[in-house]
Amino acid sequence: MPLLGKSIHLYLMDGTAAGRWQAALSNWNGIAYKIPRGMLKECFADLAELNTPGVYFLFGRDDSTWRQFIYIGEGDDVLKRLTQPHTFEKDGSYWTEAIIFITPDGTLEKGRIKYLENRFYTIAKSADRYLVKNGNTPPQSPMPKQIRDLLEEFIINAMLVVPALGYMAFEPLKPSESEKSDEGDGLLYFSRSHGKGGNATGKLGSDGFWVLKGSFIYPKVADYAPQRIKKLRDQYAASIDPDGILQEDVLFGSPSYAATFVCGKNSNGLAEWKDKNGIPLKDIDVSQQASPDSSDEKNSETVSISPQTSDGEVFHIAGKKVAAAGRISGNGFTVCKGSGFCPVETKSCDKYIKTMRMRLIAEGKVKDGVFVEDVYFNSTSTAAACIIGGSANGNIMWISPDGKTIKELKQFGL
């Protein structure tokens, strides 16, 4: 029997994507609310239905790894519970948004929300997409089979709604074994200095570029390598054995970052990752061509650069808070799918950049702090500003694989 379509009704309660959201799935009595932390006070005034039992998820960014995190909790008065301290916050972690699930008919009594808390925790841990901040596994309440089946259906429906609210916490992150075809279909290969400088297998995924378990990671990292790559080498040091063999699949925002991680030096991943026939990724990937839509972009500087660069060379931003990749596209700039998107805006962030960032999220082009598709901007600076959430000079911030800025490439005609 074919899968049937589902309808999700989204209501922007404050008339803006930056405010509170309500979500309801057709033919289901569960209701979800997405609430920014700064708007909890308003909920006490106009959302009395949240003073009931429910299960909730708290989302934020982990400062040490910059991974998205989730905390799964429950409460007899779920709104009141959100205002109380959580153990994970003792290390300085700060959640920014909450998603709450309740039922208007009050069927989520204590035993049921404890069951849901345990199951959502287990699913999030298994998915390994977000860092789960719960210190311990929540206990599971015993339930009759009939009630368990009802709650499992609740979980299935909730897992349809949560992505519509901008979070993919329960979707498996790592590629399944079935996706790693024995025949090598879709696999890409990297080899530097006949494999002595790095020899890896990779795969494009919906979230970015994977370097797969079993790859040889060159042990030394060049001084000029991006700081983010150096931190990632430290982060995954325990997953690289004494012979340099990677012991787990690792996800990166772009093919070039993946290649740089493997060889420890700047690398143009579009040129160095090749399929089993030796064809480089830049000649395989035709989806990178974005269609300019400048009707609502603010014009800034235009870029003129040599054909070699405009033909696909990837530039990078690698700051403390975000890493991104992009390429020259005519007189504008295309940010590549998988690039990071800093969720916090600086005080210097222009109003039109804030509006543009909100639109990218509302249109689903950015999810969980990551670009999920290629996005065209009118200029390098507009692209960089949207990524970092502040003022930016794109001609200086975007760096080529050999360490040169766009400004330097223009000056010297490279």
N, C-alpha and C positions, 0 to 999 in steps of 0.2 A: 504494500500500500504506500503511495507516495506521501511524503511529508507535507502537511498542510501549512499554509502561511499563517502568520500571527500578526495581530495589530497591537501596537503599543501607542498609547495616548500620552503625549508629553505636554505638560502645562507649566509655562514659565510664570511662577507665582508672583514675581515682582516685575514682570515685563522686560526682563533682560536675561541674557544667557549667564551673566555673572551672579545672578541672584539664586533664589531657591527654585528647585524643580520638583514637580510631582509626576510620577509615572504609573500608569495602570495598564495591565495586559488584558486583552479581551477575554471574557469568560473566566476571570479569576478574581477572587476576593482579596488578594494581597495588594497592598499599595506601597509604593516606594517614594521616599523623599530624599532628594540630594540637597544638603544644607551646608553652605560655607560656614566655617567656624565663627566668623565675625557676625553672623546673622542668627545665632542661637537665641539672643535676647528677643528678637522679633517673634520667634516661634512661641514663646511663652504667652505672647499677647494674642496671637491669631491662629495657633495650631494646637488647640487643646486635645485633639485626637492623638497627639504624640505622648500624652501623659498616660500611656497604656503599655502593656507588655509588648516587647518587640526585640528583634535582633538588629544589630547595627555593625557597620564597617567604617573604620577611620582610615583616611588616606593621607600620606605626606611623602617627603623625601628624606632618606637617610643621609646624614651629613658625611659619614665616613666613606660610603660606597656610592652615594648619589643614586641609589636604586629607589624606585617607588616602593613604599611600604604599605602594608595593610594591617590593621588590628581588628579582630573579630570579637564582638562582645554581645551581651544581652542585658536586659533590664526590665524589672516590673513596671517602672515608669521610665521608659527609654529616653525621653528628653531630659529628665532630671539626671539620669546616669551620665549623659554626655557632658554635663557641667562639672562632674566630679573627677578627681585625679585618677589617672591610670598608671600602673606600675611602669610601663615602658617609657613614660615621659621623664622618669628620673634621670636618664642619661642625656637629657636635653632634646630628645626627639619631639617634634611639634607637628601635630596633625592639622591639616588645612581644610579638609572637607569630610563630611559624613554622609553615608547612605543608610537610611533607616527603613526597615520593613515592618509593617504592622498589618493587622486585619481589622476592619471596622466592626465586625461582629464579635470581637473579643475572643476568638477561638485560640489565640496564641497564649495559653496559660503557661505557668512556670516550667513544667516538665517539657513542654513542646519547644519553648525557646532554648532551653538547655540542649535539647537534642539537635536543634538547628545550629546552635553555636559550635558544637562539636563537629558536625558534618561539614559546615562551611570552612572551619579550620583545617580539617583533613584534606578537603579538596584544594584549598589554597596552597597548602604545603606540597601536595603532590604536583600541582601545576608548576610550581617553582618560578612563576613569573614575577611575583612581588616578594619582597622581604617580609615575612610574617613576624610581627612584633610581639605576639603572645608569648609570655615566658614559659607557660606550660600548656599541655594539651587539655582543653576544657573537658570536664567529665561528661559522659553521655547518659542521659536519663533513659531507663528501660521503658519501652513502649510496646503495646499490643501491635501485632502485625498490621491490622487495619489502620491504626493511627500512623505507624511508620510509613505505610504506603502513601497516605495523605501528605505527610511531611516531605517525603521524597519528591512528590509532585510539586510541592511548594518550592523546593530547592531547584528543580528543573526550570520552573517559571521564573524564579528570581535570577537564575543564571542567564536568562534571556534578557532581562530588564537591565541588569548591571552594566553590560557593554553599551547599551543605549544611553546610559548616563555618563559614559566616558571612561569606564574602567574595565580592564580585561583580566582581573585578578584570578579568575577561575578557569581561564583558558590555558591549556598546557603550553609552556614556553618552548621546550626543546623539541626539535624535529623527531618524529617517531621513527622507529627502525624501518617501517614500511616506506618512509620517504627517502631513506638512504638506499636506493635501489642497488641490488647486487650487480646490475649491468652498468652501473655508473651513470644512469640517466639523470641529468640535472646537476651532477657533481662537477666541481671546478677544482683545478689543481694549481698549486704555486710551487715554484722551485727556483731558488737563488743559488748561483755558483754550483750548478749541477747537484743541488740538494744539500750541499755542505753549509750553505748560509741560510737554510730554512727550507723545509719540504713539507707541504701541507695539503690537505683536502678540505674543500669548503663547499658551502651550499647557500644559495639565496633563499631567504625565508620571508614570510610576511612581516616580520619585525626587524629585519636587517640581514646581516651576513654572518653565517655560522662558520667557525673554524672547528673541524670535527676531531673527535677523540682519535688518537693515534698519530696525529701530525707531529713532525719534528720542529721544535721551536729553537731557533738559534739562541744560545745562552747570553750573548752580549748585546747590550743596548747602547746605541750611539749617543753621545752627549747631546746632539742636536735633535734627537727624536722628540716628538711631542710629549709634554709632561704627563698628559693623560695616559699615554702608552706606558710610560715608566711606572705609573701608579697601578695600571692593570697588570703589568708583569709582577709587581709586588703582591697584588690581590690574588693572583692565580698561581703564585709560586708553589703552593702546596699541591697543585694539580699538574705540575710538570715534574716528571721523575728525574733521577740523576742523569739519565741518558738524553734528556730533553724531549721526552715523549709526552704529549698532552694526554691527560687521563680523563678528560670530560669535554663535552661540546661547549664552546664559548661563543657568545653572541656579541657582535659589533654593529655599530651604526652604519658603517659603509665598508665596501670591499677594500678601500685603501687603508683604513684603520686596521682591518683584519690582517692585511698583508704586512703592514708595519709592525704589528704585534709579533708576527711569525719571524720576520728577519731582523727586527731590532733597528731598522733604518727606514728612512722615508721611502715610500713605495707608492706607485700609481697602480692601485688595485685593478682598475679597469683594463690596464695593459698586461699585468702580470698574472692575474687569475685567468686560466684557460680551460677549455673543455677537453674531453678526451681526444679530440681531433686537433688540438693545438690552436683553436680559434680563441682569441682574447675576448674577455667579457664585453669590452666596448663594442665589438662587432656582433656580439650575440644579443645584447640588450637593446631593444628598440623602444622600450617603454620610457626611456629617459627624456624623450623629446616632449617638452611641455608646451602647451599652447599659450602664448602671452595673452593676458587679459588685463589691460592697464586701465580699464574704465574707472576703477575706484582706487588706484594706487596713487600715492603722492609722488610726483616726478622729482627725481634727484639727479645726481651725476650719471651720465651714460659712460659706458666702457668701450674702448676700442683696443683690441688686442690682436696679436698675430693669429693667423689661421691655425697654427699648430695647437695653440692653447684653446681657441674657441671650438676646436673640433673634438673636444671631449676631456681635456685635462681636468682633474678634480682638485679643487682647492679645499682647505680645511680651516676651521676655527677650533681651537683646543684650549678652552679656558678652564678655570677651576670648577665651574658649575655646569658646563655644557660642552659637548663636542658635536660638530656638524660638518657636512661636506656639501659642496655645490660646484656648479660649473657655469662659465659664461654662456649666455643664450642670447645671441644677437646683441641688442643694446641693453639687455637686462641680465638677470642672474637667476638660475634655477637651483633651489635648495633640494638636495636629494632625499628621497625616501629613506627613513631610518635615522635622519639627523635629529639631534637633541633639541629641546625647546624648553628654556628655563621658565619654570612656573611663576617665579617671583619677578616683579618689575621694580626697577630703580626709581628714585624720585625724579631723575632726569628724563624718564621715558616720555616722549611726546604723546599727546592725546591721540593723534592719528595712528601711531604705532599701537597704542593700547586697543584702539578700536579694531585695527587689523588683526591683532592677536586674538581678540575675542571672536572675530569672525572665523578665523582659522579653526578654532575649537568648535564653534557652533556648527560649522559646515562639515565637521568630522575629518578635516585634513590633518589635524593634530590630536592625538589621543595619548593619554598617560605620559605627557612630556616628550612625545616622539612624533615626527612627521610620518604619516602613514602613506603618503604619496608625494611625488615630485610637485613642488610649488614654485611658480614663476613670480619674480619680483621685478619692478622697474629698474632697480639698481642694486649694486653690491651692498650699499649702506643700509637700504631699507631691509634687505634680507638679513643682514647681521643684526640690525636693531630688533627685528621681530624675534630672532633666535634668543638673544640675550636679555630682552626686555628692557632696553635702555638705549642711550645714544651710542652711535657706532660710526666709525669711518671704515667702510668696507674695503677700500683700496689698500688699507694697512692691515686690517684684521684677517682677511682671507689669505692663506699661505699655500703656495704651490708645493708639490711633493719634494722639490729640491730646496725648500726653505725660503723662497723669494715671495715677496708681497706682490699684489697686482700692480701697485704703484711702481715698484722696481722693474717689473717686466715691461711696463709701458715706457719708463725712462730709458731703458737700455735696448728697447726694441726686440726683446726676446720672444 
